[in-house]
Amino acid sequence: MLLSWCLAVLLLTAAQAAAAREGVDGASPTVHAFDVPAQPLSSALEAFGGITGYSVLVSSQLTAGRQSNALKGEFRPNEALFRMLAGTNLAPRYVGRDAFTLAPLLPEPSGPENLMHPEDAAPAGEGAAGRALAPFSASPFAATLQQSITRQLCRAQPRLFGRYRIGLQVWINAEGAVRQVKVLESSGVRAQDDAVAADLSSLVLDAPPPHGMAQPVTLLLVPRLNPAQDCRAVAATARSR
């Protein structure tokens, strides 16, 4: 499945988010010393990233008007983050060992009007932090998005694709055309950031998004072991249609 090739889609189910968090802390149980006062959430997350080395892929629109909790003591990253976010109505959605975005928590169930699928319910003992967005990463459209972006960047950047890391948010219209791209985590090279944003801004996906899909979609493009092979594979898939 192409989803494992070049990017990770950061809209996870509660179970996926929990598993990812366990993988993060299980693989890297480092305890960090925190002394972060209560402050605007955007600056608190910047401090968190500086202490832990984690990539924070969050839009300023999501953090605007929100305050963090004060955090003082020694904690593992996941515990520290949940303490910092308590009361903000936001929860982390991990994409790997050192990168996450934030998503609003769903409201408490309210009788028959609650349409959340059982597999999206909070894992036992996780409480409100487990109420995640609807499934996306395992959907057919996620594979379509993956394939379309891979093909676009392979064509536009044949010598650079798969050799950098960049965090993005994309907005997609009802016809499947990307209408806006925002860089959340720089590749470290401004020209590269601008090129990726420009290349994806002209992208028309192979299929439109499902009706009512939550947007924007947050993506993390990471270096690949064999980007040339990935490009050949996605090109072969396109030719076979």
C-alpha positions in Angstrom: 0.0 0.0 0.0 1.4 3.4 -1.0 0.6 4.9 2.4 3.9 3.6 3.8 6.0 5.1 1.0 6.5 8.8 1.4 4.0 10.4 3.7 1.8 9.7 6.7 -1.7 11.0 6.9 -2.3 12.4 10.4 -6.0 11.7 10.9 -6.0 8.6 13.0 -8.6 6.6 14.8 -8.4 6.4 18.6 -6.9 3.0 18.5 -4.3 4.0 16.0 -3.4 7.1 18.0 -3.1 5.0 21.2 -0.9 2.5 19.4 1.3 5.2 18.0 1.7 6.9 21.4 2.7 3.5 22.9 5.2 3.1 20.1 6.6 6.6 20.8 7.2 6.2 24.5 7.9 2.5 24.2 10.7 3.1 21.7 12.1 6.2 23.4 11.3 6.1 27.2 13.5 9.2 27.8 12.4 11.3 30.7 12.9 15.0 30.2 13.0 17.9 32.7 10.3 20.5 32.0 9.8 23.9 33.4 7.3 25.5 31.1 4.9 28.1 32.6 1.3 28.5 31.5 1.3 30.5 28.3 -0.3 30.7 24.9 -0.5 27.1 23.6 1.5 27.9 20.4 4.5 29.0 22.4 4.2 26.2 24.9 4.2 23.7 22.0 7.3 25.3 20.6 9.0 24.9 24.0 7.9 21.3 24.2 9.4 20.6 20.8 12.6 22.3 21.8 12.9 20.1 24.9 11.9 16.8 23.4 13.1 17.2 19.8 9.6 16.3 18.6 8.1 17.9 15.4 5.0 19.8 16.2 2.7 20.0 13.1 0.0 22.4 14.2 -1.8 25.2 12.5 -1.9 28.5 14.4 -5.6 28.6 13.7 -6.1 25.6 15.9 -4.0 26.9 18.9 -5.3 30.5 18.7 -6.9 31.6 21.9 -5.9 28.5 23.8 -3.7 28.5 26.9 -1.4 25.6 28.1 -1.1 24.3 31.6 2.1 25.0 33.5 4.4 22.0 33.4 7.2 21.5 35.9 9.0 18.2 36.7 10.4 15.2 35.0 8.1 13.4 32.5 8.1 11.2 29.5 7.1 13.2 26.4 3.6 11.7 26.1 2.7 12.3 29.7 4.1 15.8 29.5 2.1 16.6 26.4 -1.2 15.4 27.9 -0.6 17.4 31.1 0.1 20.5 29.0 -3.0 20.0 26.8 -5.5 19.2 29.7 -8.5 21.4 29.4 -7.7 22.7 25.8 -10.2 20.2 24.1 -7.3 19.1 22.0 -5.4 15.8 21.8 -2.3 14.7 20.0 -2.3 12.5 17.0 1.0 10.9 16.5 2.4 10.0 13.1 5.7 8.5 14.2 8.2 8.4 17.0 8.9 12.2 17.0 6.0 14.0 15.2 2.5 14.8 16.0 -0.4 17.1 15.2 -3.4 18.1 17.3 -7.1 17.5 16.7 -10.2 18.6 18.6 -11.8 16.1 20.8 -15.3 14.9 19.9 -18.1 15.9 22.3 -19.3 13.5 24.9 -21.8 10.9 23.5 -25.4 12.2 23.7 -27.8 9.3 23.1 -28.9 8.3 19.6 -27.5 11.4 18.0 -24.0 10.2 18.6 -23.0 8.5 15.3 -19.4 7.6 16.2 -18.5 4.1 15.0 -17.6 1.7 17.9 -14.1 1.3 16.7 -13.5 5.0 17.2 -14.5 4.8 20.9 -11.9 5.6 23.5 -9.8 2.6 24.6 -10.5 1.5 28.2 -9.1 3.9 30.7 -8.2 6.5 28.2 -11.1 8.8 28.7 -11.7 11.9 26.7 -8.2 12.0 25.2 -9.1 8.9 23.2 -12.1 10.4 21.4 -10.6 10.9 18.0 -11.5 12.0 14.6 -13.3 9.6 12.2 -11.1 7.0 10.5 -9.2 8.3 7.5 -5.7 6.7 7.2 -7.2 3.3 6.3 -9.8 4.7 3.8 -9.6 4.2 0.0 -9.2 8.0 -0.3 -6.1 8.0 1.8 -4.5 5.6 -0.7 -5.7 7.9 -3.6 -4.2 10.9 -1.8 -0.9 9.1 -1.2 -0.6 7.9 -4.8 -1.5 11.3 -6.3 1.0 13.2 -4.2 3.7 10.7 -4.8 3.2 10.9 -8.6 3.1 14.7 -8.6 6.3 15.1 -6.6 8.1 12.4 -8.6 7.3 14.2 -11.8 8.1 17.7 -10.5 11.2 16.8 -8.4 12.7 13.6 -9.8 16.1 14.2 -8.1 14.8 15.5 -4.8 11.7 13.5 -4.0 12.0 11.4 -0.9 15.2 13.1 0.2 13.7 15.6 2.6 11.3 15.9 5.5 8.5 18.5 5.5 5.2 18.9 7.3 2.2 20.2 5.4 -1.5 20.9 5.5 -3.6 20.7 2.4 -7.2 21.7 1.6 -9.0 19.9 -1.2 -12.1 21.0 -3.0 -15.1 18.8 -3.9 -13.7 18.0 -7.3 -10.4 16.7 -5.9 -8.3 19.8 -6.7 -5.8 21.0 -4.0 -6.8 24.6 -3.4 -4.4 25.5 -0.6 -1.1 24.2 0.9 0.5 25.4 4.1 3.9 24.4 5.3 3.9 23.5 9.0 7.4 22.1 9.4 10.1 23.4 7.1 12.4 21.1 5.2 15.2 23.5 6.3 15.5 25.0 2.8 13.0 27.8 2.0 13.3 27.2 -1.7 12.4 23.5 -1.2 9.4 24.4 0.9 8.1 26.8 -1.7 8.7 24.3 -4.5 6.7 21.6 -2.7 3.9 23.9 -1.9 3.7 25.2 -5.5 3.9 21.6 -7.0 1.0 20.4 -4.8 -1.1 23.5 -5.3 -1.6 22.5 -8.9 -2.5 18.9 -8.0 -5.8 17.3 -9.0 -6.3 14.0 -7.3 -7.3 10.8 -9.0 -10.6 10.9 -7.2 -12.6 13.5 -5.2 -12.6 13.4 -1.4 -15.5 11.8 0.5 -18.3 14.1 1.3 -17.8 15.9 4.6 -14.2 14.9 5.0 -12.5 16.8 7.8 -10.0 19.4 6.5 -7.3 20.4 6.3 -5.4 17.1 5.9 -2.1 17.2 7.7 0.8 15.3 6.0 4.4 14.5 6.9 6.7 13.7 4.0 9.8 11.9 5.2 13.0 10.7 3.5 12.8 7.3 1.8 15.3 4.5 1.5 14.8 4.2 -2.3 12.8 7.1 -3.7 13.6 6.3 -7.3 12.0 2.9 -6.8 9.0 4.5 -5.2 8.6 6.8 -8.2 8.9 3.9 -10.7 6.3 2.0 -8.8 3.7 4.8 -8.8 4.4 5.5 -12.5 3.8 1.8 -13.3 0.5 1.9 -11.4 -0.6 5.0 -13.4 0.3 3.2 -16.7 -1.7 0.1 -15.8 -5.0 2.0 -15.5 
